[in-house]
Structure formats: C-alpha cells, structure tokens
Amino acid sequence: MSFKDIKGEACAIDFLKNAASSDRVASAYIFLGPSGCGKKLTAVNFAKLLNCSGPIEGEPCEKCGSCNKINSSAHPDVLVLEKEEKKAEFGIDIVLEAIRSVSLKPYEARKKVYILDDADLMSEEAQNAVLKTLEEPPQDSLLILMVEDIQAIPATIKSSEKILRDDHLVDVKDARVLARLSLGSIGKALENAKDGFLDKRARTIDALKTTKIFDSDFEKMKRGDFIGCLDIMLSWYRDILVTKAFAGKDASILNIDKIDEIKAEAKRLSFEYLDSAVNAIADAKDHLDRNANPKLTMSVLGIKLEERG
C-alpha cells in the first residue's frame, strides 16, 4: 500500500514528502495519533520513499528492489520493532538489538529506518536507551517513534515540563503547553518560552479564525517568523482534524489549553476545508523553503484560506 491509500493524513504526508524531496529529513520523528489512523503505514511508506530508486511524483515506485524488500519486510536497513505479544511492555532487548546497528553504515539503503511501534509502551530502561541514541543520532539513520497518547511519551522527554517549571520558573500552565507543543524537546520549549511563542500562537490562531492572515502584524515578520507561524497553523489544523476524526481523543491534542476552541472549530469546519487549508499551508512552507518572497507567499495563503472559509 502507498501514501495514496492513507486517508485523512494529508498534512503529515505532505510534510514528509517535502522533507524527502528537499533532503531535510530529521534524525527522529514522533508519529502521534489514535490506533488505526495510519501511523505505521505512513512510517513504512516514508521509509520506502527515502530509499526508492525511482520515486514518481512524491510516491515510492513500488517496483524497485528497495520498495519490494520493504513491502515484504525483508529489507536489512528498514526495521519495524514491536512489543512482544504476551508482554505488557516494550522490552529493552528488542531496543538494544536495533541500537547496536544504528552506528553501522547501511547495507544497501540510503537511509536506515527504525520504526518503533507502540513506543509509548517502552520500559523505562528501553526509553533511556532510545533517548541516548537521540542525543547523538547517526547521519544516515532515522528513528520513528509511534505513540497514541502524548502523555505516554517517555518520562525523560516529559520531564521538560518539570525543567521549565522548576529550573526556569515558567508558569505551570505555560510549561505544560510549551512542553507538549515541543513534544518534550527541552531546547525547543526553552527557545519558545524566551521568544514569546505563546503570544505569537494566540495572534496566529486569532488570524486563522478571522481569516485575517496577512494583516499589519504579519507585515513586520522576518522569514524565520513566517516559518514559525506556518508551523503553528499546521499544529492548529492538525488538532482540529484529530478532534473531528477521533472524537474524545483529547490526549492526542497538542494545543492542550485550547481544547474548547478546537472542538468548536471541529464542528464548524468541514473535512474538505481542513484538507485544503493544510495543503495550502504545506505549499506555503515549501515555497519559503525554496526561498520564495515571504510576504507574497503569506498573502497568497491568506487569499486561499479566505476563499475556503
């Protein structure tokens, strides 16, 4: 099955396709969402795309040796690690087996990919082993952690909230939101805490809700600010999509302090609009990555969102 068979994940898929085409693939990703939303299939197809010898319009060809091996679970450089069926936790032995080979060069792939299914069920020992690997990730390896509940991300990642609160005196409520939005990255959370991120997020969300995307406030932005703004938009619409598609799954929401607003928007906005909006934002981000004019890019995005609102 290819990306085309995955429904309701256009935002995530476009993001991954853009990362692959621009050769800006991170060393690790967290795929967050309820069971059955397509996390594993998306991860496997991302692995195929990164190693496909002849991708077609952003899709793996499904015909080359690499695609065939991954589809048959026979590729030596693409591993899907899963919890043993009769055990409650994702044990250390399975994780260590993969970690031992992380530092080795790929046998034949351009990018080695390790997919950890049910990563939220890792034992504490396994969590620490994975996090140690993430601190010094090999350049030609990629780790994908799949979790259902943001609260179940490894304890050492969740500790960023405590660090923000206790060591940097960030307000308790703000620390919770910043840690969640950064998926536990203390560096990113601290950067956002010092950069007035929550105020920027509030202005961006208000702009989306009123479709005033390109007002005087956005006129003053620099290129990096525009990209940050687009990331906020993507997280906002992602939360609305998750809420609309999987009612009651509040644990997966990133903008945790905006649940009531997100639920209201999920009732108001159609799947068609949300899909179009996410694609428009992803296109705008891609254009900025390709050095397009930031103000013109945001102006066009604003027009597209207003037309569909």
C-alpha positions in Angstrom: 0.0 0.0 0.0 1.2 3.5 -0.8 0.6 7.0 0.6 -2.4 7.2 -1.7 -4.1 4.5 0.4 -3.8 6.5 3.7 -6.9 8.6 4.3 -7.1 11.8 6.4 -3.3 12.3 6.9 -2.6 14.8 4.0 -0.8 17.2 6.3 1.6 14.7 7.7 2.2 13.0 4.3 2.9 16.4 2.5 5.3 17.3 5.3 7.2 14.1 4.9 7.2 14.3 1.1 8.6 17.8 1.3 11.3 16.7 3.7 12.3 13.9 1.4 12.4 16.0 -1.7 14.4 18.8 -0.1 16.7 16.4 1.6 15.9 17.9 5.0 15.0 14.7 6.9 15.3 14.9 10.7 17.1 12.2 12.7 13.9 11.3 14.5 10.1 11.7 14.3 7.2 11.1 16.6 4.1 9.9 14.9 1.2 10.7 17.3 -2.3 9.6 16.9 -5.0 7.1 17.8 -4.8 3.4 16.8 -5.9 2.9 13.2 -5.1 6.4 11.9 -2.4 5.1 9.6 0.8 5.8 11.6 2.6 2.6 10.8 1.6 2.6 7.1 2.8 6.2 6.8 6.1 5.3 8.5 6.7 2.4 6.2 5.9 4.4 3.1 8.2 7.2 4.3 11.0 4.6 4.6 10.2 3.4 1.0 10.2 6.9 -0.3 13.6 7.7 1.3 15.2 4.6 -0.3 13.2 4.3 -3.6 15.4 4.2 -6.7 12.8 5.9 -8.8 10.0 7.8 -6.9 7.1 9.0 -9.0 5.5 12.4 -8.2 6.5 12.1 -4.5 5.4 8.5 -4.2 7.6 5.4 -3.9 7.6 3.5 -7.2 6.6 0.1 -5.6 8.6 -1.7 -8.3 12.3 -1.3 -7.4 14.3 -3.7 -5.3 14.1 -1.5 -2.2 10.4 -1.0 -2.3 9.8 -4.7 -2.8 12.0 -5.6 0.1 10.4 -3.2 2.4 6.9 -4.3 1.4 7.9 -7.9 2.2 9.6 -6.9 5.5 12.9 -8.2 4.1 15.0 -5.0 3.8 18.1 -5.3 6.1 18.1 -1.5 6.7 14.4 -0.9 7.5 13.2 -2.5 10.8 9.8 -2.4 12.4 10.2 -3.1 16.1 7.1 -4.2 18.0 6.3 -5.2 21.6 6.2 -9.0 22.2 2.6 -10.1 22.0 2.4 -11.6 25.6 4.3 -8.8 27.3 2.8 -5.6 28.7 6.0 -3.5 28.0 8.3 -2.9 25.0 11.4 -4.5 26.5 15.0 -3.4 26.4 16.3 -6.4 24.5 14.4 -5.5 21.3 15.5 -1.9 21.5 19.2 -2.8 22.2 19.2 -5.1 19.2 18.3 -2.2 17.0 20.5 0.4 18.7 23.6 -1.8 18.3 23.3 -1.5 14.5 22.4 2.2 14.4 26.0 3.4 14.3 26.8 1.0 11.4 26.7 2.1 7.8 23.6 0.9 5.9 24.0 -2.4 4.0 22.3 -1.1 0.9 19.9 1.8 1.8 20.5 5.5 1.5 18.8 5.9 4.9 18.4 3.2 7.6 15.0 3.5 9.2 13.9 2.1 12.6 10.2 2.2 13.3 9.2 1.6 16.9 5.5 0.6 17.1 3.8 1.1 20.5 6.7 3.3 21.6 4.5 4.6 24.5 4.8 1.1 26.0 8.5 1.0 26.3 10.0 0.1 29.6 11.9 2.8 31.4 15.2 1.1 30.6 14.2 1.0 26.9 13.2 4.7 27.0 16.6 5.7 28.3 18.4 3.6 25.6 16.4 5.3 22.8 16.9 8.8 24.3 20.7 8.2 24.5 20.6 7.3 20.8 18.6 10.5 20.0 21.3 12.6 21.7 23.9 11.7 19.2 21.9 10.4 16.1 23.9 8.9 13.2 23.6 11.0 10.0 22.3 8.1 7.8 19.8 6.6 10.3 16.2 7.6 11.1 14.2 6.7 14.1 10.4 6.9 14.1 8.5 6.5 17.4 4.8 5.8 17.1 2.6 6.7 20.1 -1.1 7.0 20.8 -1.0 9.4 23.8 1.2 12.4 24.0 1.3 11.9 27.8 2.8 8.4 27.3 5.9 9.7 25.5 8.9 8.6 27.6 9.2 10.0 31.0 12.6 11.6 30.4 11.0 13.6 27.5 8.0 14.6 29.5 10.4 15.9 32.2 10.9 19.0 30.1 7.7 20.4 31.7 9.3 20.0 35.1 12.5 21.6 34.0 10.7 24.6 32.6 8.7 25.0 35.8 11.4 24.3 38.4 14.6 25.4 36.8 13.4 28.3 34.6 10.4 29.5 36.6 8.0 29.2 33.7 4.3 29.4 34.7 2.8 26.0 35.4 0.2 26.3 32.8 2.6 27.7 30.2 5.1 25.0 31.0 2.6 22.3 30.3 1.6 23.8 26.9 5.2 24.5 25.8 6.4 21.0 26.7 3.5 19.5 24.9 3.9 21.6 21.7 7.6 20.9 21.6 6.9 17.1 22.0 9.2 17.1 25.0 12.2 18.9 23.4 13.5 21.0 26.3 15.7 23.0 23.9 12.7 23.9 21.7 10.5 24.5 24.7 13.0 26.9 26.2 13.5 28.7 22.9 9.8 29.2 22.6 9.5 30.3 26.3 12.0 33.1 25.7 10.7 34.1 22.3 7.1 35.0 23.3 5.9 31.9 21.4 2.5 31.7 23.2 1.7 35.3 22.3 2.6 34.6 18.7 0.5 31.4 18.7 -2.5 33.4 20.1 -2.2 36.0 17.3 -1.8 33.4 14.7 -4.9 31.4 15.8 -7.0 34.5 16.0 -5.8 35.4 12.5 -6.9 31.9 11.3 -10.3 32.1 13.0 -11.0 35.6 11.4 -9.2 34.7 8.1 -7.1 37.9 8.5 -3.8 36.0 7.7 -1.9 39.0 6.2 -2.6 42.0 8.4 -0.2 44.6 9.6 1.2 42.4 12.3 2.4 39.9 9.8 3.9 42.7 7.7 6.6 43.0 10.3 7.7 39.4 10.2 11.1 38.1 9.1 11.5 34.8 7.1 12.0 32.7 10.2 9.0 34.2 11.8 6.8 33.2 8.8 8.0 29.6 9.0 7.2 29.5 12.7 3.8 31.0 12.0 3.1 28.2 9.5 4.2 25.6 12.0 1.6 27.0 14.4 -1.1 26.9 11.7 -0.3 23.2 10.9 -0.4 22.2 14.6 -3.7 24.0 15.0 -5.4 22.4 12.0 -3.8 19.0 12.9 -5.6 19.2 16.3 -8.9 20.1 14.7 -8.6 17.2 12.2 -7.7 14.7 15.0 -10.7 16.0 17.1 -13.1 15.8 14.1 -11.9 12.3 13.1 -11.4 10.8 16.5 -13.9 12.4 18.9 -12.9 12.0 22.6 -9.2 11.6 21.9 -8.2 14.7 23.9 -4.9 13.0 24.9 -3.6 13.5 21.4 -4.2 17.2 21.3 -1.0 19.4 21.2 -2.7 22.8 21.9 -4.0 21.3 25.1 -5.1 24.7 26.6 -7.3 25.3 23.5 -9.5 22.2 23.6 -12.8 24.0 23.8 -11.9 26.2 20.8 -10.6 23.2 18.9 -13.8 21.3 19.4 -15.9 24.3 18.3 -13.8 24.6 15.1 -14.1 20.9 14.5 -17.8 21.2 14.4 -17.8 24.3 12.2 -15.2 23.3 9.6 -15.6 20.6 7.1 -13.1 17.9 6.3 -12.8 19.3 2.8 -11.9 22.8 4.1 -9.4 21.4 6.6 -7.7 19.2 4.0 -7.5 22.2 1.6 -6.2 24.5 4.3 -3.5 22.1 5.4 -2.3 21.6 1.8 -2.2 25.4 1.3 -0.1 25.9 4.4 2.2 23.0 3.5 2.6 24.5 0.0 3.4 27.9 1.5 6.1 26.3 3.8 7.6 24.5 0.8 7.7 27.8 -1.1 9.5 29.5 1.7 12.0 26.6 1.9 12.7 27.3 -1.8 13.4 31.0 -1.0 10.1 32.5 -2.2 9.2 36.0 -1.2 7.7 35.6 2.4 5.2 38.4 2.2 3.9 37.4 -1.2 3.7 33.8 0.0 1.7 34.7 3.1 -0.6 37.0 1.1 -1.4 34.2 -1.4 -2.0 31.8 1.6 -4.4 34.3 3.2 -6.4 34.6 0.0 -6.6 30.8 -0.3 -7.8 30.4 3.3 -10.3 33.3 3.0 -11.8 31.7 -0.2 -12.3 28.4 1.6 -13.5 29.8 4.9 
